[in-house]
Amino acid sequence: MKPADSALWPAVNLRTHEAHVWIAATEEVTALDCLSSEELRRWSRILPREPRRAFAAAHALTRHALSWCVPAVRPSEWQLRASKPHGRPEICAPLLDENIRVNLSHTDDMVAVVVARTVPCGIDVERRTDPATVARLSERVLSAAEVARMRGLEPEARADHFCLLWTLKEATTKALGKGLSLPFATVGFDFDESHQAHRADGDREWSMKSWRASPQHHVSVAVHAPAVDFVIHKLPEEIRV
């Protein structure tokens, strides 16, 4: 559908205790002419085709998600800037009474966006990596307790668990506005009996949600507030933005 038709999607009632998430395959996001001149400039500098397409899809989906939350603003009208120095997107116009937070992530073949009100939020989607990469990175990016837990898993389960931990860590550091500049080994996670992730340092002022977006992809969302309800959207077959 055309960018101006974002109103065809039901408007989202963005409550203060909610985080809304949109996930799509990269090829599903086809309305790219809402991108800003700055986004197009950044897009033009990306040489490989797949990352270039994913960048455009993620930023277009971000604009549409914001307009689904604030229907009075068209996708092309949002002015976004990267917070310094770590690149977290922030809304600089239009100036709204609502303090809306947004974050995005993409792999070559999947894009994801989270929108929340007032509270910082982060999202990460990753494709499961190969066992050799897991072995190479584990002791660099995992805490000692997480490394020990990984060693107790069957070899075929380690890549999945590593991908889960990575997405939790990156979503959290993105919510903090630090991204990869914060050593991942210092951001540890435990899991309760229901497999719900919690900060290993005991900080309960966070809400986390992780799930498989496909057999190969993990998604994690981190919101710096307790008791947040997560609302997951996926573009239906009859709607493409």
FIKOLZA-1660 file (N, C-alpha, C; in steps of 0.1 Angstrom, whole numbers, plus 5000, padded with zeros to 4 digits):
% residues 241
   i   px   py   pz ch aa at
   1 5008 4988 5000  A  M  N
   1 5000 5000 5000  A  M CA
   1 5009 5012 5000  A  M  C
   2 5003 5024 4997  A  K  N
   2 5010 5036 4996  A  K CA
   2 5013 5042 5010  A  K  C
   3 5024 5050 5011  A  P  N
   3 5027 5056 5024  A  P CA
   3 5015 5064 5030  A  P  C
   4 5008 5071 5022  A  A  N
   4 4997 5079 5027  A  A CA
   4 4986 5071 5033  A  A  C
   5 4986 5058 5031  A  D  N
   5 4975 5049 5035  A  D CA
   5 4977 5043 5049  A  D  C
   6 4987 5048 5056  A  S  N
   6 4989 5042 5069  A  S CA
   6 4977 5042 5078  A  S  C
   7 4967 5051 5076  A  A  N
   7 4955 5052 5084  A  A CA
   7 4947 5040 5082  A  A  C
   8 4949 5032 5071  A  L  N
   8 4941 5019 5069  A  L CA
   8 4944 5009 5080  A  L  C
   9 4956 5010 5086  A  W  N
   9 4959 5002 5098  A  W CA
   9 4952 5008 5110  A  W  C
  10 4946 4999 5118  A  P  N
  10 4939 5005 5130  A  P CA
  10 4948 5013 5139  A  P  C
  11 4944 5024 5143  A  A  N
  11 4952 5033 5152  A  A CA
  11 4955 5025 5165  A  A  C
  12 4967 5027 5170  A  V  N
  12 4972 5021 5182  A  V CA
  12 4969 5031 5194  A  V  C
  13 4962 5026 5204  A  N  N
  13 4961 5033 5216  A  N CA
  13 4973 5031 5225  A  N  C
  14 4983 5039 5224  A  L  N
  14 4995 5037 5231  A  L CA
  14 4994 5042 5246  A  L  C
  15 4992 5032 5255  A  R  N
  15 4991 5035 5269  A  R CA
  15 5005 5036 5276  A  R  C
  16 5005 5042 5287  A  T  N
  16 5018 5044 5294  A  T CA
  16 5025 5031 5298  A  T  C
  17 5017 5021 5301  A  H  N
  17 5022 5008 5306  A  H CA
  17 5024 4998 5295  A  H  C
  18 5024 5002 5282  A  E  N
  18 5025 4993 5271  A  E CA
  18 5037 4996 5262  A  E  C
  19 5042 4986 5256  A  A  N
  19 5052 4987 5245  A  A CA
  19 5047 4979 5233  A  A  C
  20 5046 4986 5222  A  H  N
  20 5041 4980 5209  A  H CA
  20 5052 4977 5200  A  H  C
  21 5052 4965 5195  A  V  N
  21 5063 4960 5186  A  V CA
  21 5057 4955 5173  A  V  C
  22 5064 4959 5162  A  W  N
  22 5061 4955 5149  A  W CA
  22 5073 4947 5143  A  W  C
  23 5070 4936 5137  A  I  N
  23 5080 4928 5131  A  I CA
  23 5076 4924 5116  A  I  C
  24 5085 4925 5107  A  A  N
  24 5082 4921 5093  A  A CA
  24 5095 4916 5087  A  A  C
  25 5092 4907 5077  A  A  N
  25 5103 4903 5068  A  A CA
  25 5107 4915 5060  A  A  C
  26 5120 4917 5057  A  T  N
  26 5125 4929 5050  A  T CA
  26 5117 4931 5037  A  T  C
  27 5114 4920 5029  A  E  N
  27 5107 4922 5016  A  E CA
  27 5093 4927 5018  A  E  C
  28 5087 4925 5030  A  E  N
  28 5073 4930 5032  A  E CA
  28 5072 4945 5032  A  E  C
  29 5082 4952 5036  A  V  N
  29 5082 4966 5037  A  V CA
  29 5086 4973 5024  A  V  C
  30 5076 4977 5016  A  T  N
  30 5078 4981 5002  A  T CA
  30 5076 4996 5000  A  T  C
  31 5070 5003 5010  A  A  N
  31 5067 5017 5008  A  A CA
  31 5079 5025 5015  A  A  C
  32 5089 5028 5007  A  L  N
  32 5101 5034 5012  A  L CA
  32 5102 5049 5009  A  L  C
  33 5092 5055 5002  A  D  N
  33 5093 5069 4998  A  D CA
  33 5089 5078 5009  A  D  C
  34 5087 5073 5021  A  C  N
  34 5086 5082 5033  A  C CA
  34 5099 5086 5039  A  C  C
  35 5110 5080 5035  A  L  N
  35 5123 5082 5041  A  L CA
  35 5127 5097 5039  A  L  C
  36 5134 5102 5049  A  S  N
  36 5139 5115 5048  A  S CA
  36 5152 5116 5039  A  S  C
  37 5156 5128 5036  A  S  N
  37 5168 5130 5028  A  S CA
  37 5180 5125 5035  A  S  C
  38 5180 5127 5048  A  E  N
  38 5192 5122 5056  A  E CA
  38 5192 5107 5056  A  E  C
  39 5181 5100 5057  A  E  N
  39 5180 5086 5057  A  E CA
  39 5184 5081 5043  A  E  C
  40 5180 5087 5033  A  L  N
  40 5184 5084 5019  A  L CA
  40 5199 5085 5017  A  L  C
  41 5205 5096 5023  A  R  N
  41 5219 5098 5022  A  R CA
  41 5227 5087 5029  A  R  C
  42 5222 5083 5041  A  R  N
  42 5229 5072 5048  A  R CA
  42 5227 5059 5040  A  R  C
  43 5215 5057 5034  A  W  N
  43 5212 5045 5027  A  W CA
  43 5221 5044 5015  A  W  C
  44 5224 5055 5008  A  S  N
  44 5232 5055 4996  A  S CA
  44 5246 5050 4999  A  S  C
  45 5251 5052 5011  A  R  N
  45 5264 5048 5015  A  R CA
  45 5266 5033 5018  A  R  C
  46 5255 5026 5019  A  I  N
  46 5256 5012 5022  A  I CA
  46 5257 5004 5009  A  I  C
  47 5268 4997 5007  A  L  N
  47 5271 4990 4994  A  L CA
  47 5264 4977 4992  A  L  C
  48 5265 4967 5002  A  P  N
  48 5259 4954 4999  A  P CA
  48 5244 4956 4998  A  P  C
  49 5238 4948 4989  A  R  N
  49 5223 4950 4986  A  R CA
  49 5215 4947 4998  A  R  C
  50 5217 4935 5005  A  E  N
  50 5208 4931 5016  A  E CA
  50 5208 4941 5028  A  E  C
  51 5220 4945 5033  A  P  N
  51 5220 4955 5044  A  P CA
  51 5213 4968 5040  A  P  C
  52 5215 4972 5027  A  R  N
  52 5210 4984 5022  A  R CA
  52 5194 4984 5022  A  R  C
  53 5189 4973 5017  A  R  N
  53 5174 4971 5017  A  R CA
  53 5169 4970 5031  A  R  C
  54 5176 4964 5041  A  A  N
  54 5171 4962 5054  A  A CA
  54 5171 4976 5061  A  A  C
  55 5181 4984 5059  A  F  N
  55 5182 4997 5065  A  F CA
  55 5170 5005 5061  A  F  C
  56 5167 5005 5048  A  A  N
  56 5155 5013 5043  A  A CA
  56 5142 5007 5049  A  A  C
  57 5141 4994 5049  A  A  N
  57 5128 4988 5054  A  A CA
  57 5126 4991 5069  A  A  C
  58 5137 4991 5077  A  A  N
  58 5136 4993 5092  A  A CA
  58 5132 5008 5094  A  A  C
  59 5138 5017 5087  A  H  N
  59 5135 5031 5089  A  H CA
  59 5121 5035 5084  A  H  C
  60 5117 5028 5073  A  A  N
  60 5103 5031 5068  A  A CA
  60 5093 5025 5078  A  A  C
  61 5095 5013 5083  A  L  N
  61 5086 5007 5093  A  L CA
  61 5085 5015 5105  A  L  C
  62 5096 5021 5110  A  T  N
  62 5096 5030 5121  A  T CA
  62 5087 5042 5119  A  T  C
  63 5088 5048 5108  A  R  N
  63 5079 5059 5105  A  R CA
  63 5064 5055 5104  A  R  C
  64 5061 5044 5099  A  H  N
  64 5047 5040 5098  A  H CA
  64 5042 5036 5112  A  H  C
  65 5051 5029 5120  A  A  N
  65 5047 5026 5134  A  A CA
  65 5044 5038 5142  A  A  C
  66 5052 5048 5140  A  L  N
  66 5049 5061 5148  A  L CA
  66 5036 5067 5143  A  L  C
  67 5033 5066 5130  A  S  N
  67 5020 5072 5126  A  S CA
  67 5008 5063 5130  A  S  C
  68 5010 5050 5131  A  W  N
  68 4999 5042 5137  A  W CA
  68 4996 5046 5151  A  W  C
  69 5007 5050 5158  A  C  N
  69 5004 5055 5172  A  C CA
  69 4999 5069 5173  A  C  C
  70 5003 5077 5163  A  V  N
  70 4999 5091 5162  A  V CA
  70 4994 5094 5148  A  V  C
  71 4981 5090 5145  A  P  N
  71 4976 5091 5132  A  P CA
  71 4976 5105 5125  A  P  C
  72 4976 5115 5134  A  A  N
  72 4976 5129 5128  A  A CA
  72 4989 5132 5121  A  A  C
  73 5000 5125 5123  A  V  N
  73 5013 5127 5117  A  V CA
  73 5015 5117 5106  A  V  C
  74 5018 5121 5094  A  R  N
  74 5021 5112 5083  A  R CA
  74 5035 5106 5085  A  R  C
  75 5037 5095 5079  A  P  N
  75 5051 5088 5081  A  P CA
  75 5062 5097 5076  A  P  C
  76 5060 5105 5065  A  S  N
  76 5071 5113 5060  A  S CA
  76 5073 5126 5068  A  S  C
  77 5064 5129 5078  A  E  N
  77 5065 5141 5085  A  E CA
  77 5074 5140 5098  A  E  C
  78 5076 5128 5102  A  W  N
  78 5085 5126 5114  A  W CA
  78 5099 5130 5111  A  W  C
  79 5104 5138 5120  A  Q  N
  79 5119 5142 5120  A  Q CA
  79 5126 5135 5131  A  Q  C
  80 5135 5126 5127  A  L  N
  80 5142 5117 5137  A  L CA
  80 5157 5121 5136  A  L  C
  81 5163 5120 5148  A  R  N
  81 5177 5122 5148  A  R CA
  81 5184 5111 5157  A  R  C
  82 5196 5108 5154  A  A  N
  82 5203 5099 5162  A  A CA
  82 5209 5106 5175  A  A  C
  83 5206 5101 5186  A  S  N
  83 5212 5107 5199  A  S CA
  83 5227 5104 5198  A  S  C
  84 5234 5114 5204  A  K  N
  84 5248 5113 5204  A  K CA
  84 5253 5107 5217  A  K  C
  85 5264 5099 5217  A  P  N
  85 5271 5095 5205  A  P CA
  85 5268 5081 5200  A  P  C
  86 5257 5075 5205  A  H  N
  86 5255 5061 5202  A  H CA
  86 5244 5058 5192  A  H  C
  87 5237 5068 5187  A  G  N
  87 5228 5066 5176  A  G CA
  87 5214 5061 5179  A  G  C
  88 5209 5062 5192  A  R  N
  88 5195 5059 5195  A  R CA
  88 5186 5069 5188  A  R  C
  89 5176 5064 5181  A  P  N
  89 5167 5074 5174  A  P CA
  89 5159 5082 5184  A  P  C
  90 5157 5095 5182  A  E  N
  90 5149 5103 5190  A  E CA
  90 5140 5112 5181  A  E  C
  91 5128 5115 5185  A  I  N
  91 5119 5123 5177  A  I CA
  91 5122 5138 5180  A  I  C
  92 5125 5146 5170  A  C  N
  92 5128 5160 5172  A  C CA
  92 5117 5169 5167  A  C  C
  93 5108 5163 5158  A  A  N
  93 5096 5170 5154  A  A CA
  93 5087 5160 5147  A  A  C
  94 5074 5162 5148  A  P  N
  94 5067 5174 5154  A  P CA
  94 5068 5173 5170  A  P  C
  95 5067 5184 5176  A  L  N
  95 5068 5184 5191  A  L CA
  95 5054 5181 5196  A  L  C
  96 5053 5170 5203  A  L  N
  96 5040 5165 5208  A  L CA
  96 5039 5165 5223  A  L  C
  97 5027 5165 5228  A  D  N
  97 5025 5164 5242  A  D CA
  97 5029 5150 5247  A  D  C
  98 5027 5140 5239  A  E  N
  98 5031 5127 5242  A  E CA
  98 5046 5126 5241  A  E  C
  99 5052 5120 5251  A  N  N
  99 5067 5117 5251  A  N CA
  99 5069 5103 5246  A  N  C
 100 5070 5102 5232  A  I  N
 100 5070 5089 5226  A  I CA
 100 5085 5085 5224  A  I  C
 101 5088 5072 5227  A  R  N
 101 5101 5067 5225  A  R CA
 101 5100 5056 5215  A  R  C
 102 5111 5054 5207  A  V  N
 102 5111 5045 5196  A  V CA
 102 5125 5039 5195  A  V  C
 103 5125 5026 5190  A  N  N
 103 5138 5020 5187  A  N CA
 103 5136 5010 5176  A  N  C
 104 5146 5007 5169  A  L  N
 104 5145 4998 5157  A  L CA
 104 5157 4989 5156  A  L  C
 105 5155 4978 5149  A  S  N
 105 5166 4968 5147  A  S CA
 105 5163 4961 5133  A  S  C
 106 5174 4956 5127  A  H  N
 106 5172 4948 5115  A  H CA
 106 5184 4939 5113  A  H  C
 107 5181 4927 5107  A  T  N
 107 5191 4919 5101  A  T CA
 107 5189 4921 5086  A  T  C
 108 5196 4913 5078  A  D  N
 108 5194 4914 5064  A  D CA
 108 5180 4910 5059  A  D  C
 109 5173 4902 5067  A  D  N
 109 5160 4897 5062  A  D CA
 109 5148 4899 5071  A  D  C
 110 5150 4906 5082  A  M  N
 110 5139 4909 5092  A  M CA
 110 5142 4923 5098  A  M  C
 111 5131 4930 5100  A  V  N
 111 5131 4943 5107  A  V CA
 111 5122 4943 5119  A  V  C
 112 5124 4951 5129  A  A  N
 112 5116 4952 5141  A  A CA
 112 5117 4966 5146  A  A  C
 113 5105 4970 5152  A  V  N
 113 5104 4984 5158  A  V CA
 113 5096 4982 5171  A  V  C
 114 5100 4990 5181  A  V  N
 114 5092 4991 5193  A  V CA
 114 5089 5006 5196  A  V  C
 115 5077 5009 5200  A  V  N
 115 5073 5022 5204  A  V CA
 115 5067 5021 5218  A  V  C
 116 5071 5031 5226  A  A  N
 116 5065 5032 5240  A  A CA
 116 5063 5046 5244  A  A  C
 117 5056 5049 5254  A  R  N
 117 5053 5062 5259  A  R CA
 117 5062 5065 5271  A  R  C
 118 5070 5076 5271  A  T  N
 118 5077 5081 5282  A  T CA
 118 5090 5073 5285  A  T  C
 119 5089 5060 5286  A  V  N
 119 5100 5052 5291  A  V CA
 119 5110 5048 5280  A  V  C
 120 5123 5047 5283  A  P  N
 120 5132 5042 5273  A  P CA
 120 5130 5028 5269  A  P  C
 121 5132 5025 5257  A  C  N
 121 5129 5011 5252  A  C CA
 121 5140 5008 5241  A  C  C
 122 5143 4995 5240  A  G  N
 122 5152 4990 5230  A  G CA
 122 5148 4977 5225  A  G  C
 123 5152 4974 5212  A  I  N
 123 5148 4962 5206  A  I CA
 123 5160 4956 5198  A  I  C
 124 5160 4943 5197  A  D  N
 124 5171 4937 5189  A  D CA
 124 5165 4924 5182  A  D  C
 125 5168 4923 5169  A  V  N
 125 5165 4910 5162  A  V CA
 125 5178 4905 5156  A  V  C
 126 5180 4892 5158  A  E  N
 126 5192 4886 5153  A  E CA
 126 5189 4872 5147  A  E  C
 127 5197 4869 5137  A  R  N
 127 5196 4856 5131  A  R CA
 127 5206 4847 5139  A  R  C
 128 5202 4835 5142  A  R  N
 128 5210 4826 5150  A  R CA
 128 5224 4824 5143  A  R  C
 129 5234 4825 5150  A  T  N
 129 5248 4824 5145  A  T CA
 129 5253 4810 5145  A  T  C
 130 5264 4808 5139  A  D  N
 130 5270 4794 5138  A  D CA
 130 5278 4791 5151  A  D  C
 131 5280 4778 5154  A  P  N
 131 5287 4774 5166  A  P CA
 131 5301 4779 5167  A  P  C
 132 5308 4781 5156  A  A  N
 132 5321 4786 5157  A  A CA
 132 5321 4801 5162  A  A  C
 133 5312 4809 5158  A  T  N
 133 5311 4822 5162  A  T CA
 133 5307 4823 5177  A  T  C
 134 5298 4814 5181  A  V  N
 134 5294 4813 5195  A  V CA
 134 5306 4810 5204  A  V  C
 135 5314 4801 5200  A  A  N
 135 5326 4797 5208  A  A CA
 135 5336 4809 5208  A  A  C
 136 5337 4816 5197  A  R  N
 136 5347 4827 5197  A  R CA
 136 5343 4839 5205  A  R  C
 137 5329 4841 5206  A  L  N
 137 5325 4854 5213  A  L CA
 137 5320 4852 5227  A  L  C
 138 5317 4840 5231  A  S  N
 138 5310 4837 5244  A  S CA
 138 5318 4844 5255  A  S  C
 139 5331 4841 5257  A  E  N
 139 5338 4846 5268  A  E CA
 139 5341 4861 5268  A  E  C
 140 5339 4867 5256  A  R  N
 140 5340 4881 5254  A  R CA
 140 5328 4889 5258  A  R  C
 141 5316 4883 5255  A  V  N
 141 5304 4891 5257  A  V CA
 141 5294 4886 5267  A  V  C
 142 5297 4874 5273  A  L  N
 142 5289 4869 5283  A  L CA
 142 5295 4870 5297  A  L  C
 143 5287 4871 5307  A  S  N
 143 5292 4871 5321  A  S CA
 143 5297 4857 5325  A  S  C
 144 5304 4857 5336  A  A  N
 144 5310 4844 5340  A  A CA
 144 5298 4834 5343  A  A  C
 145 5287 4838 5349  A  A  N
 145 5276 4830 5352  A  A CA
 145 5269 4825 5339  A  A  C
 146 5269 4834 5329  A  E  N
 146 5263 4830 5316  A  E CA
 146 5271 4820 5309  A  E  C
 147 5285 4822 5309  A  V  N
 147 5294 4812 5303  A  V CA
 147 5292 4798 5309  A  V  C
 148 5291 4798 5322  A  A  N
 148 5289 4785 5329  A  A CA
 148 5276 4779 5325  A  A  C
 149 5266 4787 5324  A  R  N
 149 5253 4781 5320  A  R CA
 149 5253 4776 5306  A  R  C
 150 5260 4783 5297  A  M  N
 150 5262 4778 5283  A  M CA
 150 5269 4765 5283  A  M  C
 151 5279 4763 5291  A  R  N
 151 5287 4751 5291  A  R CA
 151 5278 4739 5295  A  R  C
 152 5268 4742 5303  A  G  N
 152 5259 4731 5308  A  G CA
 152 5248 4727 5297  A  G  C
 153 5248 4734 5286  A  L  N
 153 5238 4731 5276  A  L CA
 153 5243 4721 5266  A  L  C
 154 5235 4714 5259  A  E  N
 154 5239 4705 5248  A  E CA
 154 5244 4714 5237  A  E  C
 155 5254 4709 5230  A  P  N
 155 5261 4717 5219  A  P CA
 155 5251 4724 5210  A  P  C
 156 5240 4716 5206  A  E  N
 156 5231 4722 5196  A  E CA
 156 5222 4733 5202  A  E  C
 157 5221 4733 5215  A  A  N
 157 5213 4744 5221  A  A CA
 157 5221 4757 5224  A  A  C
 158 5234 4756 5223  A  R  N
 158 5242 4768 5227  A  R CA
 158 5240 4780 5217  A  R  C
 159 5239 4777 5204  A  A  N
 159 5237 4788 5195  A  A CA
 159 5224 4795 5198  A  A  C
 160 5213 4788 5201  A  D  N
 160 5201 4794 5204  A  D CA
 160 5202 4803 5216  A  D  C
 161 5208 4797 5227  A  H  N
 161 5208 4805 5239  A  H CA
 161 5217 4817 5238  A  H  C
 162 5228 4815 5230  A  F  N
 162 5237 4827 5228  A  F CA
 162 5229 4838 5221  A  F  C
 163 5222 4835 5211  A  C  N
 163 5214 4845 5203  A  C CA
 163 5204 4851 5212  A  C  C
 164 5197 4844 5221  A  L  N
 164 5188 4849 5231  A  L CA
 164 5195 4859 5240  A  L  C
 165 5206 4855 5245  A  L  N
 165 5214 4865 5254  A  L CA
 165 5218 4877 5247  A  L  C
 166 5223 4875 5235  A  W  N
 166 5228 4887 5227  A  W CA
 166 5217 4897 5225  A  W  C
 167 5205 4892 5221  A  T  N
 167 5194 4901 5218  A  T CA
 167 5189 4908 5231  A  T  C
 168 5189 4901 5242  A  L  N
 168 5186 4908 5255  A  L CA
 168 5196 4919 5259  A  L  C
 169 5209 4916 5257  A  K  N
 169 5219 4925 5260  A  K CA
 169 5218 4938 5251  A  K  C
 170 5217 4935 5238  A  E  N
 170 5217 4947 5229  A  E CA
 170 5204 4955 5231  A  E  C
 171 5192 4949 5233  A  A  N
 171 5180 4956 5235  A  A CA
 171 5182 4965 5248  A  A  C
 172 5188 4960 5258  A  T  N
 172 5190 4967 5271  A  T CA
 172 5199 4979 5269  A  T  C
 173 5210 4976 5263  A  T  N
 173 5220 4987 5261  A  T CA
 173 5215 4998 5251  A  T  C
 174 5207 4994 5242  A  K  N
 174 5200 5004 5233  A  K CA
 174 5190 5012 5241  A  K  C
 175 5183 5006 5250  A  A  N
 175 5173 5014 5258  A  A CA
 175 5181 5024 5266  A  A  C
 176 5193 5020 5271  A  L  N
 176 5201 5029 5279  A  L CA
 176 5208 5040 5270  A  L  C
 177 5207 5039 5257  A  G  N
 177 5214 5048 5248  A  G CA
 177 5228 5046 5247  A  G  C
 178 5233 5034 5250  A  K  N
 178 5247 5031 5250  A  K CA
 178 5251 5021 5239  A  K  C
 179 5242 5013 5235  A  G  N
 179 5245 5004 5224  A  G CA
 179 5257 4995 5227  A  G  C
 180 5265 4993 5217  A  L  N
 180 5276 4984 5218  A  L CA
 180 5288 4990 5226  A  L  C
 181 5287 5003 5230  A  S  N
 181 5297 5009 5238  A  S CA
 181 5298 5004 5252  A  S  C
 182 5287 4998 5257  A  L  N
 182 5286 4992 5270  A  L CA
 182 5290 4977 5269  A  L  C
 183 5301 4973 5276  A  P  N
 183 5305 4959 5275  A  P CA
 183 5294 4949 5278  A  P  C
 184 5291 4941 5269  A  F  N
 184 5280 4932 5271  A  F CA
 184 5282 4922 5283  A  F  C
 185 5294 4919 5286  A  A  N
 185 5297 4910 5298  A  A CA
 185 5292 4916 5311  A  A  C
 186 5290 4929 5311  A  T  N
 186 5286 4936 5324  A  T CA
 186 5271 4936 5325  A  T  C
 187 5264 4932 5314  A  V  N
 187 5249 4932 5314  A  V CA
 187 5244 4918 5314  A  V  C
 188 5243 4912 5326  A  G  N
 188 5240 4898 5327  A  G CA
 188 5225 4895 5329  A  G  C
 189 5221 4883 5326  A  F  N
 189 5207 4879 5328  A  F CA
 189 5206 4866 5334  A  F  C
 190 5195 4865 5343  A  D  N
 190 5191 4852 5348  A  D CA
 190 5177 4849 5343  A  D  C
 191 5173 4837 5345  A  F  N
 191 5159 4832 5340  A  F CA
 191 5152 4825 5351  A  F  C
 192 5139 4829 5353  A  D  N
 192 5131 4822 5363  A  D CA
 192 5126 4809 5358  A  D  C
 193 5117 4803 5366  A  E  N
 193 5112 4790 5363  A  E CA
 193 5103 4790 5350  A  E  C
 194 5098 4802 5347  A  S  N
 194 5090 4803 5335  A  S CA
 194 5098 4807 5323  A  S  C
 195 5111 4808 5325  A  H  N
 195 5121 4812 5314  A  H CA
 195 5120 4827 5311  A  H  C
 196 5114 4834 5320  A  Q  N
 196 5114 4849 5319  A  Q CA
 196 5128 4855 5323  A  Q  C
 197 5133 4863 5314  A  A  N
 197 5146 4869 5317  A  A CA
 197 5145 4881 5327  A  A  C
 198 5155 4882 5336  A  H  N
 198 5157 4892 5346  A  H CA
 198 5171 4897 5346  A  H  C
 199 5173 4910 5349  A  R  N
 199 5187 4915 5351  A  R CA
 199 5193 4907 5362  A  R  C
 200 5205 4902 5360  A  A  N
 200 5213 4894 5370  A  A CA
 200 5217 4903 5382  A  A  C
 201 5218 4916 5380  A  D  N
 201 5222 4925 5391  A  D CA
 201 5211 4928 5400  A  D  C
 202 5199 4922 5398  A  G  N
 202 5188 4924 5407  A  G CA
 202 5179 4936 5404  A  G  C
 203 5183 4944 5394  A  D  N
 203 5175 4956 5390  A  D CA
 203 5162 4951 5384  A  D  C
 204 5151 4954 5392  A  R  N
 204 5137 4950 5387  A  R CA
 204 5130 4961 5381  A  R  C
 205 5137 4972 5378  A  E  N
 205 5130 4983 5371  A  E CA
 205 5130 4982 5356  A  E  C
 206 5130 4969 5352  A  W  N
 206 5130 4966 5338  A  W CA
 206 5119 4956 5334  A  W  C
 207 5114 4957 5322  A  S  N
 207 5105 4947 5317  A  S CA
 207 5111 4941 5304  A  S  C
 208 5112 4928 5303  A  M  N
 208 5119 4921 5292  A  M CA
 208 5109 4911 5285  A  M  C
 209 5110 4910 5272  A  K  N
 209 5103 4900 5265  A  K CA
 209 5112 4895 5254  A  K  C
 210 5112 4882 5252  A  S  N
 210 5120 4875 5241  A  S CA
 210 5112 4864 5235  A  S  C
 211 5114 4862 5222  A  W  N
 211 5107 4852 5215  A  W CA
 211 5113 4849 5202  A  W  C
 212 5109 4838 5196  A  R  N
 212 5114 4835 5182  A  R CA
 212 5105 4842 5172  A  R  C
 213 5111 4850 5163  A  A  N
 213 5103 4856 5153  A  A CA
 213 5102 4846 5141  A  A  C
 214 5111 4837 5140  A  S  N
 214 5111 4826 5130  A  S CA
 214 5120 4815 5136  A  S  C
 215 5121 4804 5129  A  P  N
 215 5130 4793 5134  A  P CA
 215 5144 4798 5135  A  P  C
 216 5148 4808 5128  A  Q  N
 216 5162 4812 5128  A  Q CA
 216 5164 4826 5135  A  Q  C
 217 5154 4832 5139  A  H  N
 217 5155 4846 5145  A  H CA
 217 5150 4847 5159  A  H  C
 218 5158 4854 5167  A  H  N
 218 5153 4858 5181  A  H CA
 218 5151 4873 5181  A  H  C
 219 5141 4877 5189  A  V  N
 219 5138 4891 5191  A  V CA
 219 5137 4893 5206  A  V  C
 220 5143 4904 5211  A  S  N
 220 5142 4908 5225  A  S CA
 220 5138 4922 5226  A  S  C
 221 5130 4926 5235  A  V  N
 221 5126 4940 5238  A  V CA
 221 5129 4942 5253  A  V  C
 222 5135 4954 5255  A  A  N
 222 5138 4958 5269  A  A CA
 222 5131 4972 5271  A  A  C
 223 5124 4974 5282  A  V  N
 223 5118 4986 5285  A  V CA
 223 5122 4990 5300  A  V  C
 224 5127 5002 5301  A  H  N
 224 5132 5006 5315  A  H CA
 224 5121 5011 5324  A  H  C
 225 5112 5001 5327  A  A  N
 225 5100 5003 5336  A  A CA
 225 5095 4990 5340  A  A  C
 226 5090 4988 5352  A  P  N
 226 5084 4975 5356  A  P CA
 226 5070 4973 5351  A  P  C
 227 5066 4961 5350  A  A  N
 227 5052 4957 5347  A  A CA
 227 5047 4963 5334  A  A  C
 228 5054 4962 5324  A  V  N
 228 5050 4967 5310  A  V CA
 228 5043 4956 5303  A  V  C
 229 5032 4959 5296  A  D  N
 229 5026 4949 5288  A  D CA
 229 5031 4951 5273  A  D  C
 230 5034 4940 5267  A  F  N
 230 5040 4940 5254  A  F CA
 230 5029 4936 5244  A  F  C
 231 5027 4944 5234  A  V  N
 231 5017 4941 5223  A  V CA
 231 5025 4939 5210  A  V  C
 232 5024 4927 5205  A  I  N
 232 5032 4923 5193  A  I CA
 232 5023 4923 5181  A  I  C
 233 5027 4931 5171  A  H  N
 233 5020 4932 5158  A  H CA
 233 5029 4925 5147  A  H  C
 234 5022 4919 5138  A  K  N
 234 5030 4914 5126  A  K CA
 234 5021 4918 5114  A  K  C
 235 5027 4923 5104  A  L  N
 235 5020 4928 5092  A  L CA
 235 5012 4916 5086  A  L  C
 236 4999 4917 5085  A  P  N
 236 4991 4906 5079  A  P CA
 236 4994 4905 5064  A  P  C
 237 4991 4894 5058  A  E  N
 237 4994 4892 5044  A  E CA
 237 4987 4902 5035  A  E  C
 238 4976 4907 5039  A  E  N
 238 4969 4916 5030  A  E CA
 238 4973 4931 5031  A  E  C
 239 4982 4934 5040  A  I  N
 239 4987 4947 5043  A  I CA
 239 5002 4948 5041  A  I  C
 240 5007 4957 5033  A  R  N
 240 5021 4959 5032  A  R CA
 240 5023 4974 5033  A  R  C
 241 5033 4979 5041  A  V  N
 241 5035 4993 5042  A  V CA
 241 5045 4998 5031  A  V  C
% end
